[in-house]
Amino acid sequence: MTIAAGTPLSALSTDLPPVERRAAIPEGFVATGGVAGIKASGRPDLAIVATVTGADGRRVPAAAAAVFTPNAFAAAPVRLSQAHLAATEPDSGGRYGWATGIVSTSGCANAATGAAGDADQAEVAAMLAEALDTPEDQTLLLSTGIIGTRLPLPIVRSGIAAVAPTLTPGDDGLAAAAEALRTTDSLVKAATTTITLPDPDGLAVRSVRVTGIAKGVGMIHPRMATMLSIVLTDATVDPATLHGLLRPAAARTWDQLSVDGDTSTNDTVFLLASGSAGAAPVVAGTHEATELGRAIEAVARDLARQQAADGEGATTLITTQVSGAVDDADARAVARAVISSSLVKAAVHGRDPNWGRVAGAAGNARLADEAVLAAAGLTASAARSRAGTAAELDPDRLRIAIAGHLVFDGTGGGPVTFDRVAARAAMDAPELLIRLDLGMGDGSGEAFGCDLTETYVIENSEYTT
């Protein structure tokens, strides 16, 4: 909704279920994490998530959906996971299918390693399949770490053999997996929410859980995925419907996240649905699908915010919210342009309410890629014609507020006299809200980032040495 001139620019509300920051594992899954020895530090570096076994002793396949990096150097685990999803659901294009196990190795990205890296990743899939007694094409794979290095297969083999027997249906197992996902993350990232859905008879309601874990605090500027994330639910959903819920949620959350402007080679988010809650199957286009989609988006949004707040060297989470755009796509473009600006990030770190940098970044905003626009709700033709085009912005209608202080009002002549000392003091907080109203229409959107610090530069100047 367009905000009338003179109205304070307060934070936009979010119509999503509440989220708890804990790793509460849904029914139908087991998880664990431990030390394989890939990392020289000796910290946990191998995570496994799997489905439970059925009455026949075999693991029960879960519906699986994914979004992956569009980077031309997409890593071996990305390509193999796509192939496995396509093998289990041939018409999916590698976007959804069935899975019984996920393995994540930290310390080596296995990206830009050529045919040898592909062979290494296939061997890891075979190791996991053997450990879980499941078909290889029902395994999914994640890797994170240094690009251009080979996976140490003997270490991975012994690690899987040692860690897989500790799989547990308890929350501590998923918490251990979240710990093992980390590389330069300073904090474990987890989020969970619970909704109710009808049972198969449509009479009672069943509690359905959605929980996600994630890693990633550097090389973050997704265009079709997050860094690494595993989201689990015990809802009953077919793979195609599951992907139809995941992709828009990712477009409005993880695709609106930027730490440093670099899209990773390994970005992947997996969403698995076990069906173990006993609720009726969720059908695309229904109220139940909308509710489950909102729960997935709530978890994704919170994980994205956690990732931004923990950006390498970060001291401040930057949230930019935009209202009054011609539509939501324009609003998201402007919000992302602001949080992606190195000048804005540096100003935030210095607690400098330099609204000119915000205005300049907004004026440079361009809409997302065609695939992201389509995923977020535009028609195919509109996404095609608008991809990469400039967002509509009129300086004479634009208003900007930083940390609650109105600093620019185009409707009133432009720059606003404000208390810079008070604004600087308000900026000295764990989270900074930058609000813009474009005065053009009813579109709204948000994006998440962090400040740019000396620590980020130091850490990434010595990453491999």
C-alpha positions as CSV (number, residue, x, y, z in Angstrom):
1,M,0.0,0.0,0.0
2,T,1.2,3.5,-0.8
3,I,1.9,5.5,2.3
4,A,0.6,9.1,2.3
5,A,3.2,11.9,2.5
6,G,3.8,12.9,6.1
7,T,3.1,9.5,7.5
8,P,6.0,8.0,9.4
9,L,7.8,5.1,7.6
10,S,7.4,2.3,10.2
11,A,8.4,-1.3,9.6
12,L,6.2,-3.4,7.3
13,S,4.4,-6.3,8.9
14,T,4.8,-9.8,7.8
15,D,1.9,-12.2,7.5
16,L,3.7,-15.4,8.3
17,P,3.6,-18.0,11.1
18,P,5.8,-17.4,14.1
19,V,9.2,-19.1,14.1
20,E,11.3,-20.5,16.9
21,R,15.1,-20.6,16.4
22,R,15.7,-24.3,17.2
23,A,16.2,-27.5,15.3
24,A,13.0,-29.4,16.0
25,I,13.1,-32.5,13.7
26,P,9.8,-33.4,12.0
27,E,8.4,-36.9,12.2
28,G,9.8,-39.3,9.6
29,F,13.4,-38.2,9.7
30,V,16.7,-39.0,11.5
31,A,19.8,-36.8,11.5
32,T,23.3,-36.6,12.8
33,G,26.6,-34.7,12.4
34,G,30.2,-35.4,13.3
35,V,33.8,-35.2,12.6
36,A,35.2,-36.9,9.4
37,G,38.5,-35.0,9.3
38,I,38.0,-33.0,6.1
39,K,38.6,-29.8,8.1
40,A,42.1,-29.4,9.5
41,S,40.6,-27.7,12.5
42,G,39.0,-31.0,13.7
43,R,35.6,-29.3,13.9
44,P,32.4,-31.2,12.8
45,D,32.4,-31.4,9.0
46,L,30.0,-34.2,8.0
47,A,26.2,-34.1,8.3
48,I,23.6,-36.7,7.4
49,V,19.8,-36.4,7.2
50,A,17.8,-39.5,6.3
51,T,14.3,-40.9,6.3
52,V,13.2,-43.5,8.7
53,T,12.9,-47.2,7.8
54,G,9.5,-48.8,7.1
55,A,8.1,-52.1,8.0
56,D,10.1,-53.8,5.3
57,G,13.3,-52.4,6.7
58,R,13.9,-50.1,3.8
59,R,14.0,-46.3,4.1
60,V,10.8,-44.6,3.2
61,P,11.3,-42.2,0.3
62,A,10.4,-38.6,1.0
63,A,9.1,-36.1,-1.6
64,A,12.0,-33.8,-2.4
65,A,12.3,-30.4,-4.0
66,A,15.3,-28.2,-4.6
67,V,16.6,-24.9,-6.0
68,F,20.2,-24.6,-7.0
69,T,22.8,-22.0,-8.0
70,P,22.8,-20.7,-11.6
71,N,26.5,-20.2,-11.4
72,A,28.2,-21.6,-14.6
73,F,30.8,-23.3,-12.3
74,A,28.0,-25.2,-10.4
75,A,29.8,-27.7,-8.2
76,A,29.7,-31.5,-8.6
77,P,27.3,-32.1,-5.8
78,V,24.8,-29.7,-7.4
79,R,25.0,-31.5,-10.8
80,L,24.8,-34.9,-9.2
81,S,21.8,-34.0,-7.0
82,Q,20.0,-32.6,-10.1
83,A,20.7,-35.9,-11.9
84,H,19.4,-38.0,-9.0
85,L,16.2,-35.9,-8.7
86,A,15.6,-36.3,-12.5
87,A,16.2,-40.1,-12.2
88,T,13.5,-40.5,-9.5
89,E,11.1,-38.1,-11.2
90,P,11.9,-38.0,-15.0
91,D,9.7,-35.0,-15.8
92,S,11.1,-32.7,-13.1
93,G,14.1,-31.3,-14.9
94,G,16.2,-32.1,-11.8
95,R,14.1,-29.8,-9.6
96,Y,12.1,-32.4,-7.6
97,G,11.9,-36.1,-7.1
98,W,12.3,-38.6,-4.2
99,A,15.1,-39.0,-1.7
100,T,16.0,-41.0,1.4
101,G,19.2,-39.4,2.4
102,I,21.3,-36.2,2.3
103,V,25.0,-35.9,3.1
104,S,26.9,-32.6,3.5
105,T,30.7,-32.4,3.6
106,S,32.3,-29.2,4.8
107,G,35.8,-28.0,4.0
108,C,35.9,-28.7,0.3
109,A,33.4,-27.3,-2.2
110,N,34.3,-29.9,-4.9
111,A,33.7,-27.1,-7.5
112,A,35.8,-26.5,-10.6
113,T,37.3,-29.9,-10.2
114,G,36.3,-31.3,-13.6
115,A,35.5,-35.0,-14.4
116,A,37.6,-36.1,-11.4
117,G,35.4,-34.1,-9.1
118,D,32.3,-35.6,-10.6
119,A,33.7,-39.1,-10.0
120,D,34.5,-38.2,-6.5
121,Q,31.0,-37.0,-5.8
122,A,29.5,-40.1,-7.3
123,E,31.7,-42.1,-5.0
124,V,30.4,-40.1,-2.0
125,A,26.8,-40.9,-3.1
126,A,27.7,-44.6,-3.3
127,M,29.2,-44.4,0.2
128,L,26.0,-42.8,1.6
129,A,23.8,-45.3,-0.2
130,E,25.8,-48.2,1.3
131,A,25.6,-46.7,4.8
132,L,21.9,-46.1,4.6
133,D,21.1,-49.3,2.5
134,T,19.3,-47.2,0.0
135,P,19.5,-46.7,-3.8
136,E,22.1,-44.2,-5.0
137,D,19.7,-42.1,-7.0
138,Q,17.7,-41.5,-3.8
139,T,20.7,-39.6,-2.3
140,L,21.3,-35.9,-2.4
141,L,24.6,-34.1,-1.8
142,L,25.9,-30.9,-0.4
143,S,29.5,-29.6,-0.2
144,T,31.0,-26.4,1.0
145,G,34.5,-25.0,1.4
146,I,37.4,-24.1,-0.8
147,I,36.8,-24.1,-4.6
148,G,39.2,-26.1,-6.8
149,T,40.2,-28.8,-4.3
150,R,39.4,-32.5,-4.4
151,L,37.4,-34.3,-1.8
152,P,39.6,-36.6,0.4
153,L,37.6,-39.8,-0.3
154,P,39.3,-42.1,2.2
155,I,38.5,-39.5,5.0
156,V,34.9,-39.1,3.7
157,R,34.5,-42.9,3.6
158,S,35.6,-43.4,7.2
159,G,33.6,-40.4,8.3
160,I,30.4,-41.7,6.8
161,A,31.0,-45.1,8.3
162,A,31.5,-43.6,11.7
163,V,28.8,-40.9,11.7
164,A,25.9,-42.8,10.0
165,P,25.3,-45.2,12.9
166,T,24.6,-42.2,15.2
167,L,21.5,-41.2,13.2
168,T,18.7,-40.3,15.6
169,P,15.1,-39.1,15.4
170,G,15.7,-36.6,18.2
171,D,16.2,-32.9,17.9
172,D,19.8,-33.3,19.0
173,G,20.6,-35.2,15.8
174,L,19.3,-32.3,13.7
175,A,21.2,-29.8,15.8
176,A,24.4,-31.8,15.3
177,A,23.8,-31.8,11.5
178,A,23.3,-28.0,11.7
179,E,26.6,-27.7,13.5
180,A,28.4,-29.8,10.9
181,L,27.1,-27.6,8.0
182,R,29.1,-24.7,9.2
183,T,32.3,-23.3,7.7
184,T,33.0,-19.7,8.6
185,D,29.6,-19.3,10.3
186,S,30.0,-18.1,13.9
187,L,26.5,-19.4,14.8
188,V,24.4,-22.5,14.1
189,K,21.3,-21.5,12.1
190,A,18.0,-23.3,12.6
191,A,14.3,-22.3,12.5
192,T,11.0,-24.2,13.0
193,T,7.3,-23.5,12.9
194,T,4.2,-25.6,13.4
195,I,0.8,-25.4,11.6
196,T,-2.3,-27.5,11.6
197,L,-3.7,-29.3,8.6
198,P,-6.8,-31.6,8.3
199,D,-6.5,-35.3,8.6
200,P,-7.5,-37.6,5.7
201,D,-11.1,-37.6,6.8
202,G,-11.2,-33.8,6.9
203,L,-12.6,-34.0,10.5
204,A,-9.7,-33.5,12.9
205,V,-6.5,-31.5,12.5
206,R,-3.0,-32.7,12.6
207,S,0.1,-30.8,13.7
208,V,2.6,-30.4,10.9
209,R,6.1,-29.2,11.5
210,V,8.5,-27.3,9.1
211,T,12.1,-27.0,10.3
212,G,15.2,-25.7,8.5
213,I,18.9,-25.6,9.1
214,A,21.3,-23.6,7.0
215,K,24.9,-22.4,6.7
216,G,26.5,-19.5,4.8
217,V,27.9,-16.2,5.8
218,G,30.2,-15.3,2.8
219,M,30.0,-15.6,-1.0
220,I,26.4,-14.8,-0.6
221,H,24.2,-13.2,-3.3
222,P,21.8,-15.9,-4.4
223,R,19.8,-15.7,-7.6
224,M,18.0,-19.0,-7.5
225,A,18.8,-20.6,-4.1
226,T,20.4,-20.1,-0.8
227,M,23.8,-21.2,0.3
228,L,23.3,-24.6,1.9
229,S,20.0,-25.4,3.6
230,I,18.0,-28.4,4.4
231,V,14.3,-27.9,5.2
232,L,12.2,-30.8,6.5
233,T,8.4,-31.2,7.0
234,D,6.2,-34.1,8.0
235,A,3.4,-32.9,5.7
236,T,2.2,-35.1,2.9
237,V,3.0,-33.5,-0.5
238,D,3.9,-34.8,-3.9
239,P,7.2,-33.6,-5.3
240,A,5.9,-31.2,-7.9
241,T,3.6,-29.5,-5.5
242,L,6.4,-29.3,-3.0
243,H,8.6,-27.5,-5.5
244,G,5.8,-25.2,-6.3
245,L,5.8,-24.1,-2.7
246,L,9.5,-23.9,-2.2
247,R,10.5,-21.9,-5.3
248,P,8.3,-18.8,-4.6
249,A,9.3,-18.8,-0.9
250,A,13.0,-18.8,-1.9
251,A,12.4,-16.0,-4.4
252,R,10.9,-13.8,-1.7
253,T,13.5,-14.6,1.0
254,W,16.9,-16.1,0.1
255,D,16.9,-14.4,-3.3
256,Q,16.6,-11.2,-1.4
257,L,19.7,-11.8,0.7
258,S,23.2,-10.4,0.0
259,V,26.4,-10.4,2.1
260,D,29.0,-9.6,-0.5
261,G,27.5,-9.7,-4.0
262,D,29.0,-13.0,-5.1
263,T,26.8,-16.0,-6.1
264,S,28.3,-19.3,-4.8
265,T,29.1,-22.3,-7.0
266,N,27.4,-24.6,-4.4
267,D,24.1,-22.8,-3.4
268,T,21.5,-25.4,-2.7
269,V,18.3,-25.7,-0.7
270,F,16.6,-29.1,-0.3
271,L,13.0,-29.4,1.0
272,L,11.9,-32.9,2.0
273,A,8.4,-34.0,3.0
274,S,8.0,-37.3,4.9
275,G,4.2,-37.5,5.1
276,S,4.6,-38.9,8.6
277,A,2.3,-36.3,10.4
278,G,-0.8,-38.2,9.1
279,A,-2.4,-35.1,7.6
280,A,-4.3,-35.3,4.3
281,P,-2.2,-34.8,1.2
282,V,-1.7,-31.2,0.3
283,V,-3.0,-30.4,-3.1
284,A,-1.7,-27.5,-5.2
285,G,-3.9,-24.4,-5.3
286,T,-5.8,-25.2,-2.1
287,H,-6.0,-23.4,1.3
288,E,-3.8,-26.1,2.8
289,A,-1.1,-25.5,0.2
290,T,-1.2,-21.8,0.9
291,E,-0.8,-22.5,4.6
292,L,2.1,-24.9,4.1
293,G,3.7,-22.5,1.7
294,R,3.5,-19.7,4.3
295,A,5.2,-22.0,6.9
296,I,8.0,-22.8,4.5
297,E,8.4,-19.1,3.7
298,A,8.5,-18.2,7.4
299,V,11.3,-20.7,8.0
300,A,13.2,-19.5,4.9
301,R,12.9,-15.9,5.8
302,D,14.2,-16.4,9.3
303,L,17.1,-18.5,8.1
304,A,18.0,-15.8,5.5
305,R,17.9,-13.2,8.3
306,Q,20.2,-15.3,10.5
307,Q,22.6,-15.7,7.6
308,A,22.7,-11.9,6.9
309,A,23.2,-11.1,10.6
310,D,26.1,-13.6,10.7
311,G,27.7,-12.4,7.5
312,E,31.5,-12.6,7.6
313,G,32.8,-9.8,9.9
314,A,29.3,-8.3,10.2
315,T,28.2,-6.2,13.2
316,T,24.8,-5.2,11.9
317,L,21.9,-6.9,10.2
318,I,20.5,-4.5,7.5
319,T,16.8,-4.9,6.7
320,T,15.5,-2.8,3.8
321,Q,11.8,-2.6,3.3
322,V,10.1,-0.9,0.4
323,S,6.5,0.1,-0.1
324,G,4.7,2.2,-2.7
325,A,6.3,0.4,-5.7
326,V,4.4,-0.2,-8.9
327,D,4.4,-3.9,-7.9
328,D,6.2,-6.3,-5.6
329,A,8.8,-7.2,-8.2
330,D,9.9,-3.5,-8.4
331,A,9.9,-3.3,-4.6
332,R,12.1,-6.3,-4.2
333,A,14.5,-5.0,-6.8
334,V,14.9,-1.7,-5.0
335,A,15.3,-3.4,-1.6
336,R,17.9,-5.7,-2.9
337,A,19.8,-2.9,-4.6
338,V,20.1,-1.1,-1.3
339,I,21.3,-4.0,0.8
340,S,23.7,-5.1,-2.0
341,S,25.5,-1.7,-2.2
342,S,29.0,-1.7,-0.8
343,L,28.7,2.0,-0.1
344,V,25.5,1.5,1.9
345,K,27.2,-1.4,3.7
346,A,30.2,0.7,4.6
347,A,28.1,3.6,5.7
348,V,26.1,1.3,8.0
349,H,29.4,0.0,9.5
350,G,30.5,3.6,10.2
351,R,27.0,4.5,11.6
352,D,26.8,7.2,9.0
353,P,23.2,8.1,8.0
354,N,24.3,8.9,4.5
355,W,21.0,8.8,2.7
356,G,22.5,9.8,-0.6
357,R,24.0,6.3,-0.8
358,V,20.6,4.7,-0.2
359,A,19.0,7.0,-2.9
360,G,21.8,6.2,-5.4
361,A,21.5,2.5,-4.8
362,A,17.7,2.6,-5.2
363,G,18.1,4.6,-8.4
364,N,20.3,1.8,-9.9
365,A,17.8,-1.0,-9.1
366,R,17.2,-3.5,-11.7
367,L,14.7,-6.4,-11.7
368,A,15.8,-9.9,-11.0
369,D,16.5,-12.7,-13.5
370,E,13.6,-14.1,-15.6
371,A,13.5,-17.4,-13.6
372,V,13.3,-15.5,-10.2
373,L,10.6,-13.2,-11.4
374,A,8.5,-16.1,-12.7
375,A,9.0,-18.0,-9.5
376,A,7.9,-15.0,-7.5
377,G,4.6,-14.7,-9.3
378,L,5.0,-12.9,-12.6
379,T,3.6,-14.5,-15.8
380,A,6.2,-16.0,-18.1
381,S,5.8,-13.3,-20.6
382,A,6.0,-10.5,-18.0
383,A,9.1,-12.1,-16.4
384,R,10.7,-12.4,-19.8
385,S,10.1,-8.8,-20.8
386,R,10.9,-7.2,-17.4
387,A,14.0,-9.3,-16.4
388,G,16.9,-7.0,-15.8
389,T,15.0,-3.8,-16.5
390,A,15.2,-0.7,-14.3
391,A,12.7,-0.4,-11.4
392,E,10.4,2.5,-11.7
393,L,11.4,5.3,-9.4
394,D,10.5,9.0,-9.2
395,P,12.8,11.1,-7.0
396,D,9.9,13.6,-6.4
397,R,7.8,10.8,-4.8
398,L,10.6,8.9,-3.0
399,R,10.8,9.0,0.8
400,I,13.7,7.4,2.8
401,A,14.0,6.7,6.6
402,I,17.1,5.4,8.3
403,A,16.7,3.9,11.8
404,G,13.3,5.6,12.2
405,H,14.6,9.0,11.1
406,L,13.0,10.5,7.9
407,V,16.1,11.8,5.9
408,F,14.7,12.4,2.4
409,D,11.2,13.4,1.3
410,G,10.8,14.0,-2.4
411,T,7.2,15.0,-1.9
412,G,8.4,17.9,0.2
413,G,11.4,19.1,-1.8
414,G,14.0,16.4,-1.1
415,P,16.5,16.5,1.8
416,V,15.1,16.7,5.3
417,T,16.7,18.4,8.3
418,F,17.1,15.7,10.9
419,D,19.1,15.1,14.1
420,R,22.3,13.4,12.8
421,V,23.6,12.6,16.3
422,A,20.4,10.9,17.2
423,A,20.3,9.0,13.9
424,R,23.9,7.8,14.4
425,A,23.0,6.6,17.9
426,A,19.9,4.8,16.6
427,M,22.1,3.1,13.9
428,D,24.3,1.6,16.6
429,A,22.2,-1.5,17.1
430,P,22.2,-5.2,16.1
431,E,19.6,-4.5,13.3
432,L,19.2,-1.4,11.2
433,L,15.9,-0.8,9.3
434,I,16.2,1.3,6.1
435,R,12.7,2.2,4.8
436,L,11.7,3.5,1.5
437,D,8.4,4.5,0.1
438,L,8.3,5.0,-3.7
439,G,4.9,6.6,-4.0
440,M,4.2,4.8,-7.2
441,G,1.7,2.1,-6.3
442,D,0.9,-0.8,-3.9
443,G,4.0,-3.0,-4.3
444,S,6.1,-3.9,-1.3
445,G,9.1,-6.1,-0.6
446,E,12.1,-6.5,1.6
447,A,15.7,-7.6,1.5
448,F,18.4,-8.6,4.0
449,G,22.1,-7.8,4.2
450,C,24.9,-6.7,6.6
451,D,27.5,-4.1,7.0
452,L,30.9,-4.3,5.3
453,T,33.8,-4.4,7.8
454,E,37.5,-4.6,7.9
455,T,37.2,-8.2,9.3
456,Y,35.4,-9.3,6.1
457,V,38.3,-8.0,4.0
458,I,40.9,-9.6,6.2
459,E,39.2,-13.0,6.3
460,N,38.7,-13.2,2.6
461,S,42.1,-11.9,1.7
462,E,43.7,-14.9,3.5
463,Y,41.0,-17.5,2.9
464,T,43.3,-20.2,1.3
465,T,46.6,-19.1,2.9
